[in-house]
């Protein structure tokens, strides 16, 4: 059961090595079954059999040829160690491990490049997701607003309809009572034995009462018309509703007064049978008193009504400024959010922060944090990684990739120290975070180079150099780039032809030279560069793709946006105070109006 393909080869397998002396003959291995019949010539089948049966043909322990035996018996210690590693398969495992480690590093680089490539899409997707959720919330709020408006309209309509029904029932009741009272008066007139003068007085009084009843009916009709008008838009209904309430109250008072006068007239008529003359004087006096009271009531009601209308107009006049102030406040808020988004966008373009250190190398972030926690243990200043101190000058973004190529990607993750003790301590920190020999390399600079930047010459007219394209805010880093990367001698150009026209000197003896202090010229778009060596022009083509990890210097734009943000914030605060003051004033006017 442990054999290699027993159903094909049987119990035994024979391996036959064929060497042909004729051209075109077979040279290779044959696998024969237990009957000596050929089953395969594939090298893969042979390797699979050796691997399954653990047959190590090249292992000197399994097959010790003459050469290996000689090395084992008479060889040096290195040869015997090589024999040992080969016999124990340590050599094969070491090669396997090295290949796996190289593959892992290559995959990590691919993963990092892919992650950098899709980071912008991820951020954009998240932003779009947030905006979509905000739009969804706005849609839900709009649906709720429409439903609330409809509910409010129907509520006002229902309230008006109920009041109209109550008023109609009251008016019908009053009409029936009036007809009844008229019939009773006619009946009483027939029964009374009075003089012509008294009859004329009673008729006059009846006509007055009838006129008042007609006035009450007219008031009722007017109320019905006003209630129909109340079915206009919601705001107009709210204002008319307040007026109607006041008028209904006045009408109810008039109706109550008319009812009392009718009752009083009936009582007077009944009592007039005893003493008509005395009752006439009493009636006249009461009528005069009633008219006086009515006139005084009208005098008191007129100013109150005028004051109520005045308060209503004040309240309505405040609605316009309140809405205007709220719109201004909302507009300022939108402007404030736009400036905040602009600042975040500029900060994202500029880079910076511990999170962006991973662009310069996978170990830059952990090593930087470890250095920050141990700053007191350094004897001199320390800077790094170099890339975090570099920014592309605003307006020169097109040279960013070739400027980074001129600096060299391997220099962006470096850390810089000023003495040997700090160098040794940094080596310990590198081992703690697991840095490889290529990760976060170190550079020791002279302590004098930490004070101020080197005085580098300005580039030739019409030519950019790395020093004019890249802004460096740390003297140690700037001086390191000058010493190690020669950034002051590296020019950047739009094209090879343009650079040769501006920088290349052609002398009479056929030799070439470069103007100024420039030693090397990098050209867009692919990063090809040329230099002059011993009078000869050497051009080097770059086949590797360029990349940009250095952020753009947006500090001026960010400062300007921050100042704008402060001004808008002040305006927003002022708008909030104005809205609050107008709302308070509107609330007071509404309260006074309702109280009246």
C-alpha positions as CSV (number, residue, x, y, z in Angstrom):
1,X,0.0,0.0,0.0
2,X,3.0,2.4,0.5
3,X,4.5,1.6,-2.9
4,X,4.5,4.0,-5.8
5,X,1.5,3.4,-8.1
6,X,1.4,-0.4,-7.4
7,X,-1.5,-0.8,-9.9
8,X,0.9,0.3,-12.7
9,X,4.3,-1.0,-11.7
10,X,3.5,-3.9,-9.4
11,X,5.8,-4.9,-6.5
12,X,9.1,-3.7,-8.0
13,X,10.2,-0.8,-10.2
14,X,13.3,-0.7,-12.3
15,X,14.9,2.6,-13.4
16,X,17.0,2.3,-16.6
17,X,19.3,5.1,-17.8
18,X,19.6,5.2,-21.5
19,X,22.6,6.9,-23.3
20,X,22.4,6.8,-27.1
21,X,25.5,7.1,-29.2
22,X,23.5,7.9,-32.3
23,X,22.0,11.3,-33.0
24,X,18.3,11.4,-32.6
25,X,18.3,8.4,-30.2
26,X,16.7,8.4,-26.8
27,X,18.7,9.8,-23.9
28,X,16.9,9.7,-20.6
29,X,15.3,7.4,-18.0
30,X,12.9,4.5,-18.4
31,X,10.6,3.2,-15.6
32,X,10.0,-0.6,-15.9
33,X,7.4,-2.6,-14.0
34,X,7.9,-5.9,-12.2
35,X,7.7,-7.8,-15.6
36,X,10.4,-5.5,-17.2
37,X,7.8,-3.7,-19.4
38,X,8.4,0.0,-20.0
39,X,5.7,2.1,-18.3
40,X,7.0,5.7,-18.5
41,X,9.8,7.9,-19.7
42,X,8.7,11.1,-18.0
43,X,11.2,12.9,-15.7
44,X,8.2,14.0,-13.5
45,X,7.2,10.4,-12.8
46,X,10.8,9.6,-11.8
47,X,10.9,12.6,-9.4
48,X,7.5,11.8,-7.9
49,X,8.7,8.2,-7.2
50,X,11.9,9.4,-5.6
51,X,10.1,11.9,-3.5
52,X,7.4,9.4,-2.3
53,X,10.0,6.7,-1.5
54,X,12.4,9.3,0.0
55,X,15.3,8.1,-2.3
56,X,17.9,10.9,-2.3
57,X,20.1,10.1,-5.2
58,X,22.3,13.2,-4.9
59,X,22.7,12.7,-1.1
60,X,26.2,11.5,-0.5
61,X,25.0,9.4,2.4
62,X,22.7,7.4,0.1
63,X,25.1,7.2,-2.9
64,X,28.7,8.0,-2.0
65,X,30.7,8.4,-5.2
66,X,34.5,8.6,-5.4
67,X,34.7,12.3,-5.6
68,X,32.5,12.9,-2.5
69,X,34.4,10.2,-0.6
70,X,37.7,11.9,-1.4
71,X,36.3,15.2,-0.1
72,X,35.0,13.6,3.0
73,X,38.3,11.8,3.8
74,X,40.9,14.4,2.8
75,X,38.9,17.6,2.4
76,X,39.0,20.8,4.5
77,X,36.6,21.6,7.3
78,X,34.5,23.7,4.8
79,X,34.2,20.7,2.5
80,X,33.2,18.5,5.3
81,X,30.6,21.0,6.5
82,X,29.3,21.2,2.9
83,X,29.1,17.4,2.8
84,X,27.2,17.5,6.1
85,X,24.7,20.1,4.9
86,X,24.1,18.2,1.7
87,X,23.7,14.9,3.5
88,X,21.2,16.3,6.0
89,X,19.4,18.3,3.2
90,X,20.2,21.6,5.1
91,X,21.6,23.0,1.9
92,X,18.3,22.2,-0.1
93,X,16.2,23.6,2.8
94,X,18.3,26.7,2.9
95,X,17.9,27.3,-0.8
96,X,14.2,26.6,-0.5
97,X,13.8,29.0,2.4
98,X,15.8,31.7,0.6
99,X,13.5,31.3,-2.5
100,X,10.4,31.5,-0.3
101,X,11.7,34.5,1.5
102,X,12.4,36.3,-1.8
103,X,8.9,35.4,-3.0
104,X,7.4,36.8,0.2
105,X,9.3,40.0,-0.1
106,X,8.3,40.3,-3.8
107,X,4.7,39.6,-2.9
108,X,4.8,42.2,-0.1
109,X,6.1,44.8,-2.5
110,X,3.4,43.9,-5.0
111,X,0.8,44.1,-2.2
112,X,2.1,47.4,-1.0
113,X,2.0,48.9,-4.6
114,X,-1.5,47.5,-5.1
115,X,-2.6,49.0,-1.8
116,X,-1.1,52.4,-2.7
117,X,-2.8,52.2,-6.1
118,X,-6.3,51.5,-4.8
119,X,-6.1,53.8,-1.7
120,X,-7.5,56.7,-3.6
121,X,-10.3,54.6,-4.9
122,X,-11.1,53.3,-1.4
123,X,-11.2,56.8,0.0
124,X,-13.4,58.0,-2.9
125,X,-15.7,55.0,-2.3
126,X,-16.0,55.8,1.4
127,X,-16.7,59.4,0.6
128,X,-19.4,58.4,-1.9
129,X,-20.9,56.0,0.6
130,X,-21.2,58.8,3.2
131,X,-22.7,61.1,0.7
132,X,-25.2,58.4,-0.5
133,X,-26.3,57.8,3.1
134,X,-26.7,61.6,3.6
135,X,-28.9,61.7,0.5
136,X,-30.9,58.8,1.7
137,X,-31.5,60.5,5.0
138,X,-32.5,63.7,3.2
139,X,-35.1,61.7,1.1
140,X,-36.5,60.2,4.3
141,X,-36.8,63.6,5.9
142,X,-38.5,65.1,2.8
143,X,-41.1,62.2,2.9
144,X,-41.7,62.9,6.6
145,X,-42.0,66.6,5.9
146,X,-44.6,66.1,3.2
147,X,-46.5,63.7,5.4
148,X,-46.4,66.2,8.3
149,X,-47.6,69.1,6.0
150,X,-50.5,67.0,4.8
151,X,-51.4,65.9,8.4
152,X,-51.2,69.6,9.5
153,X,-53.5,70.7,6.6
154,X,-56.1,68.0,7.4
155,X,-55.9,68.8,11.1
156,X,-56.6,72.5,10.5
157,X,-59.4,71.6,8.0
158,X,-61.0,69.2,10.5
159,X,-60.8,71.7,13.3
160,X,-62.5,74.4,11.1
161,X,-65.1,71.9,9.9
162,X,-66.0,71.0,13.5
163,X,-66.3,74.6,14.5
164,X,-68.4,75.3,11.5
165,X,-70.8,72.5,12.4
166,X,-71.1,73.7,16.0
167,X,-71.8,77.3,14.8
168,X,-74.4,76.0,12.3
169,X,-76.1,74.0,15.0
170,X,-76.1,77.1,17.3
171,X,-77.4,79.3,14.5
172,X,-80.2,76.9,13.7
173,X,-81.1,76.7,17.3
174,X,-81.2,80.4,17.6
175,X,-83.4,80.7,14.5
176,X,-85.9,78.2,15.8
177,X,-85.9,80.0,19.2
178,X,-86.4,83.3,17.4
179,X,-89.4,82.0,15.4
180,X,-90.8,80.6,18.6
181,X,-90.4,83.8,20.4
182,X,-92.0,85.7,17.5
183,X,-95.1,83.4,17.6
184,X,-95.3,83.9,21.4
185,X,-95.1,87.7,21.0
186,X,-97.9,87.7,18.3
187,X,-100.0,85.6,20.7
188,X,-99.3,87.9,23.6
189,X,-100.2,90.9,21.4
190,X,-103.6,89.5,20.7
191,X,-104.3,88.9,24.4
192,X,-103.1,92.3,25.6
193,X,-105.6,95.2,26.1
194,X,-103.4,98.2,25.7
195,X,-103.8,101.7,24.3
196,X,-102.7,102.7,20.8
197,X,-99.5,104.4,22.2
198,X,-98.5,101.4,24.2
199,X,-99.2,99.2,21.2
200,X,-97.0,101.4,19.1
201,X,-94.3,101.3,21.7
202,X,-94.4,97.6,21.9
203,X,-94.3,97.3,18.1
204,X,-91.3,99.6,18.0
205,X,-89.6,97.5,20.7
206,X,-90.4,94.3,18.8
207,X,-89.0,95.8,15.6
208,X,-85.8,96.7,17.4
209,X,-85.6,93.1,18.8
210,X,-86.3,91.8,15.3
211,X,-83.6,94.0,13.9
212,X,-81.1,92.7,16.5
213,X,-82.1,89.1,15.6
214,X,-81.6,90.0,11.9
215,X,-78.2,91.4,12.8
216,X,-77.4,88.2,14.6
217,X,-78.4,86.2,11.5
218,X,-76.3,88.5,9.4
219,X,-73.4,87.9,11.8
220,X,-74.0,84.2,11.5
221,X,-73.9,84.4,7.7
222,X,-70.7,86.4,7.9
223,X,-69.2,83.7,10.1
224,X,-70.0,81.1,7.6
225,X,-68.3,83.1,4.8
226,X,-65.2,83.6,7.0
227,X,-65.0,79.9,7.8
228,X,-65.1,79.1,4.1
229,X,-62.3,81.6,3.5
230,X,-60.4,79.7,6.2
231,X,-59.9,76.8,3.8
232,X,-57.2,78.8,2.0
233,X,-53.4,77.9,2.4
234,X,-52.3,76.8,5.9
235,X,-50.6,80.1,6.9
236,X,-53.6,82.2,5.9
237,X,-55.9,79.8,7.8
238,X,-53.8,80.2,10.9
239,X,-54.1,84.0,10.8
240,X,-57.8,83.9,9.9
241,X,-58.5,81.4,12.6
242,X,-57.3,83.8,15.3
243,X,-59.5,86.6,13.8
244,X,-62.5,84.3,13.6
245,X,-62.1,83.3,17.2
246,X,-62.3,86.9,18.3
247,X,-65.3,87.6,16.1
248,X,-67.1,84.4,17.2
249,X,-66.6,85.4,20.8
250,X,-68.0,88.9,20.1
251,X,-71.0,87.3,18.2
252,X,-71.6,85.0,21.1
253,X,-71.7,87.9,23.4
254,X,-74.1,89.8,21.1
255,X,-76.3,86.7,20.9
256,X,-76.3,86.2,24.6
257,X,-77.1,89.9,25.1
258,X,-79.9,89.6,22.5
259,X,-81.3,86.6,24.3
260,X,-81.2,88.4,27.6
261,X,-82.9,91.4,26.1
262,X,-85.6,89.1,24.5
263,X,-86.2,87.4,27.8
264,X,-86.3,90.8,29.5
265,X,-88.8,92.1,26.9
266,X,-91.0,89.1,27.4
267,X,-91.0,89.6,31.1
268,X,-91.7,93.3,30.7
269,X,-94.7,92.5,28.4
270,X,-96.1,90.1,31.0
271,X,-95.6,92.5,33.8
272,X,-97.0,95.5,31.8
273,X,-100.5,94.2,32.4
274,X,-100.3,95.4,36.0
275,X,-98.9,98.9,35.5
276,X,-98.2,99.9,31.9
277,X,-97.0,103.4,32.6
278,X,-94.5,102.4,35.4
279,X,-93.3,99.5,33.3
280,X,-92.8,101.8,30.3
281,X,-90.6,104.1,32.4
282,X,-88.7,101.1,33.7
283,X,-88.3,99.7,30.2
284,X,-87.1,103.0,28.9
285,X,-84.6,103.3,31.7
286,X,-83.3,99.7,31.1
287,X,-83.1,100.3,27.4
288,X,-81.1,103.4,27.9
289,X,-78.8,101.6,30.4
290,X,-78.4,98.7,27.9
291,X,-77.5,101.0,25.1
292,X,-75.0,102.8,27.4
293,X,-73.4,99.5,28.4
294,X,-73.3,98.4,24.7
295,X,-71.6,101.7,23.7
296,X,-69.0,101.3,26.5
297,X,-68.4,97.7,25.5
298,X,-67.9,98.7,21.9
299,X,-65.5,101.4,23.0
300,X,-63.5,98.9,25.0
301,X,-63.5,96.2,22.2
302,X,-62.4,98.5,19.4
303,X,-58.9,99.3,20.9
304,X,-58.4,95.7,21.9
305,X,-59.3,94.5,18.4
306,X,-56.9,97.1,16.9
307,X,-54.1,96.0,19.3
308,X,-54.7,92.3,18.4
309,X,-54.4,93.1,14.7
310,X,-51.2,95.1,15.4
311,X,-49.7,92.2,17.3
312,X,-50.6,89.8,14.5
313,X,-49.0,92.1,11.9
314,X,-45.8,92.3,14.1
315,X,-45.7,88.5,14.4
316,X,-46.2,88.1,10.6
317,X,-43.6,90.8,9.9
318,X,-41.0,88.8,12.0
319,X,-41.6,85.6,9.9
320,X,-39.8,87.1,6.9
321,X,-36.6,88.2,8.7
322,X,-36.6,84.9,10.6
323,X,-36.7,82.8,7.4
324,X,-34.1,85.0,5.8
325,X,-31.8,84.7,8.8
326,X,-32.3,80.9,8.9
327,X,-31.5,80.6,5.2
328,X,-28.3,82.7,5.7
329,X,-27.4,80.5,8.6
330,X,-27.8,77.3,6.6
331,X,-25.9,78.8,3.7
332,X,-23.0,79.7,6.0
333,X,-23.0,76.2,7.5
334,X,-22.8,74.7,4.0
335,X,-19.9,77.1,3.2
336,X,-18.2,76.0,6.4
337,X,-18.5,72.3,5.6
338,X,-17.1,73.0,2.1
339,X,-14.0,74.7,3.5
340,X,-13.5,71.9,6.0
341,X,-13.6,69.4,3.1
342,X,-11.2,71.5,1.2
343,X,-8.7,71.5,4.2
344,X,-9.0,67.7,4.5
345,X,-8.4,67.3,0.8
346,X,-5.3,69.6,0.9
347,X,-3.9,67.7,3.9
348,X,-4.5,64.4,2.1
349,X,-2.6,65.7,-1.0
350,X,0.2,67.0,1.2
351,X,0.6,63.7,3.0
352,X,2.2,63.6,6.4
353,X,1.4,61.7,9.6
354,X,2.6,58.4,10.9
355,X,0.1,56.6,8.7
356,X,1.7,57.8,5.4
357,X,5.2,56.6,6.6
358,X,4.4,53.2,5.2
359,X,4.8,54.6,1.7
360,X,8.6,54.9,2.3
361,X,8.9,51.4,3.7
362,X,7.0,48.8,5.7
363,X,9.2,49.3,8.8
364,X,9.3,53.1,8.7
365,X,6.2,53.6,10.9
366,X,7.1,51.2,13.7
367,X,10.7,52.4,13.8
368,X,9.7,56.0,13.8
369,X,7.3,55.4,16.8
370,X,10.1,53.5,18.6
371,X,12.5,56.4,18.0
372,X,10.0,58.9,19.4
373,X,9.5,56.9,22.6
374,X,13.3,56.8,23.1
375,X,14.3,60.3,22.1
376,X,15.8,61.1,25.6
377,X,18.3,58.2,25.1
378,X,19.9,59.8,22.1
379,X,23.0,61.9,22.7
380,X,22.4,64.1,19.6
381,X,19.6,64.9,17.2
382,X,18.1,62.2,15.1
383,X,15.9,62.5,11.9
384,X,14.1,60.1,9.8
385,X,12.7,58.7,7.7
386,X,14.0,61.2,5.2
387,X,10.8,61.1,3.1
388,X,8.7,62.6,5.8
389,X,10.6,65.9,5.6
390,X,10.2,66.3,1.8
391,X,7.5,68.1,0.0
392,X,7.0,69.0,-3.7
393,X,6.9,72.8,-4.2
394,X,3.4,73.9,-5.1
395,X,3.2,74.4,-8.9
396,X,6.0,72.0,-9.7
397,X,4.1,68.8,-9.3
398,X,5.0,67.6,-12.9
399,X,8.7,67.1,-11.8
400,X,7.8,65.1,-8.7
401,X,8.4,61.6,-10.1
402,X,11.8,62.4,-11.7
403,X,12.9,64.4,-8.6
404,X,12.2,61.3,-6.5
405,X,14.0,59.1,-9.0
406,X,17.0,61.5,-8.9
407,X,17.1,61.2,-5.1
408,X,16.8,57.5,-5.2
409,X,14.0,55.5,-3.6
410,X,16.4,53.7,-1.2
411,X,17.2,57.0,0.5
412,X,13.6,58.0,1.5
413,X,13.5,55.5,4.4
414,X,16.9,56.4,5.9
415,X,17.4,57.6,9.5
416,X,20.2,60.1,10.2
417,X,22.3,60.4,13.4
418,X,25.3,62.5,14.4
419,X,27.6,60.1,16.4
420,X,28.6,56.5,16.8
421,X,26.7,55.9,20.1
422,X,23.4,56.9,18.5
423,X,24.3,54.8,15.4
424,X,24.7,51.7,17.6
425,X,21.5,52.5,19.5
426,X,19.6,52.9,16.2
427,X,20.9,49.5,15.1
428,X,19.4,48.0,18.3
429,X,16.1,49.7,17.5
430,X,16.2,48.4,14.0
431,X,16.6,44.8,15.2
432,X,13.7,45.3,17.7
433,X,11.2,46.1,14.9
434,X,12.7,43.4,12.6
435,X,14.3,45.5,9.9
436,X,16.2,43.7,7.2
437,X,19.5,44.8,5.7
438,X,17.5,46.9,3.1
439,X,15.0,48.4,5.5
440,X,15.5,51.8,7.1
441,X,19.3,52.1,6.6
442,X,21.3,54.5,8.7
443,X,23.5,57.5,7.9
444,X,25.9,59.3,10.2
445,X,26.3,63.0,9.5
446,X,28.7,65.5,11.0
447,X,27.3,67.4,14.0
448,X,28.2,70.7,12.2
449,X,25.7,69.8,9.5
450,X,22.7,70.0,11.9
451,X,22.9,73.7,12.5
452,X,21.9,75.2,9.1
453,X,21.4,74.2,5.5
454,X,24.3,74.3,3.1
455,X,24.4,77.3,0.9
456,X,23.8,75.7,-2.5
457,X,24.0,77.7,-5.8
458,X,20.8,78.7,-7.6
459,X,20.0,76.6,-10.7
460,X,20.7,78.2,-14.2
461,X,18.0,80.4,-15.7
462,X,15.1,78.4,-17.0
463,X,16.2,75.2,-15.4
464,X,14.9,73.3,-12.4
465,X,17.0,71.3,-10.0
466,X,16.0,68.9,-7.2
467,X,16.7,71.6,-4.7
468,X,14.2,74.0,-6.4
469,X,11.5,71.4,-6.8
470,X,11.7,69.6,-3.5
471,X,11.2,71.6,-0.2
472,X,13.1,70.2,2.8
473,X,12.2,71.6,6.3
474,X,15.1,69.9,8.2
475,X,18.7,71.0,7.9
476,X,20.1,67.5,8.7
477,X,18.0,65.9,5.9
478,X,18.8,68.7,3.4
479,X,22.5,68.4,4.0
480,X,22.4,64.6,3.8
481,X,20.6,64.8,0.4
482,X,23.3,67.3,-0.8
483,X,26.2,65.1,0.5
484,X,24.8,61.7,-0.5
485,X,22.4,62.3,-3.4
486,X,23.9,65.5,-4.9
487,X,20.5,67.1,-5.3
488,X,22.1,70.4,-6.0
489,X,23.9,68.9,-9.0
490,X,20.8,67.1,-10.5
491,X,18.8,69.1,-13.0
492,X,15.2,68.3,-14.1
493,X,13.9,69.1,-17.6
494,X,10.8,68.7,-19.7
495,X,12.5,66.8,-22.4
496,X,16.0,65.7,-23.6
497,X,16.0,68.2,-26.4
498,X,15.0,71.1,-24.1
499,X,17.6,70.2,-21.5
500,X,20.4,70.0,-24.1
501,X,19.4,73.3,-25.5
502,X,19.6,75.0,-22.1
503,X,22.5,73.2,-20.4
504,X,24.8,71.5,-23.0
505,X,27.9,73.3,-24.2
506,X,29.4,72.2,-27.5
507,X,33.1,73.1,-27.7
508,X,35.1,73.4,-30.9
509,X,37.2,70.3,-30.4
510,X,34.0,68.1,-30.3
511,X,33.9,67.9,-26.5
512,X,30.8,68.5,-24.4
513,X,30.3,70.2,-21.0
514,X,27.4,71.2,-18.8
515,X,26.7,74.8,-17.7
516,X,26.9,75.7,-14.1
517,X,27.3,73.2,-11.3
518,X,24.9,70.6,-12.8
519,X,26.5,67.1,-13.2
520,X,23.4,65.0,-14.2
521,X,20.2,65.9,-16.1
522,X,16.9,63.9,-15.6
523,X,14.2,64.3,-18.3
524,X,10.5,63.8,-18.5
525,X,8.5,61.7,-19.0
526,X,10.3,58.4,-18.2
527,X,13.3,59.6,-16.2
528,X,16.0,59.1,-18.8
529,X,19.1,61.1,-17.8
530,X,22.4,62.2,-19.4
531,X,25.7,63.4,-18.1
532,X,29.1,64.4,-19.5
533,X,32.2,62.3,-18.7
534,X,35.6,63.5,-19.9
535,X,33.9,65.6,-22.6
536,X,31.7,62.8,-23.9
537,X,27.9,62.8,-23.6
538,X,26.5,59.7,-21.9
539,X,22.8,59.0,-22.1
540,X,21.1,56.4,-19.9
541,X,17.6,55.1,-20.5
542,X,15.3,54.2,-17.6
543,X,13.0,51.2,-18.1
544,X,11.6,51.0,-14.6
545,X,8.2,52.8,-13.9
546,X,8.4,56.0,-12.0
547,X,6.4,56.5,-8.8
548,X,5.6,59.3,-6.4
549,X,5.6,59.0,-2.6
550,X,6.6,62.5,-1.7
551,X,3.6,64.8,-0.9
552,X,2.9,68.2,-2.4
553,X,3.6,71.3,-0.3
554,X,0.1,72.6,0.4
555,X,1.0,74.5,3.6
556,X,0.2,78.0,2.2
557,X,-3.2,76.8,0.8
558,X,-4.0,75.1,4.0
559,X,-3.2,78.2,6.1
560,X,-5.3,80.3,3.7
561,X,-8.2,77.8,4.1
562,X,-7.8,77.8,7.8
563,X,-8.1,81.6,7.9
564,X,-11.2,81.4,5.7
565,X,-12.6,78.8,8.1
566,X,-12.1,81.1,11.1
567,X,-13.9,84.0,9.2
568,X,-16.8,81.7,8.2
569,X,-17.0,80.4,11.8
570,X,-17.3,83.9,13.1
571,X,-20.0,84.7,10.5
572,X,-21.8,81.5,11.5
573,X,-21.7,82.4,15.2
574,X,-23.1,85.9,14.3
575,X,-25.9,84.3,12.2
576,X,-26.8,82.0,15.1
577,X,-27.1,84.9,17.4
578,X,-29.3,86.8,14.9
579,X,-31.5,83.8,14.4
580,X,-31.9,83.3,18.1
581,X,-32.7,86.9,18.7
582,X,-35.3,86.9,15.9
583,X,-36.8,83.6,17.2
584,X,-37.1,85.0,20.7
585,X,-38.7,88.2,19.4
586,X,-41.1,86.2,17.3
587,X,-42.0,84.0,20.2
588,X,-42.7,87.0,22.5
589,X,-44.9,88.5,19.8
590,X,-46.8,85.3,19.3
591,X,-47.3,84.9,23.1
592,X,-48.6,88.4,23.4
593,X,-50.9,87.9,20.4
594,X,-52.4,84.7,21.9
595,X,-52.8,86.3,25.3
596,X,-54.9,89.1,23.7
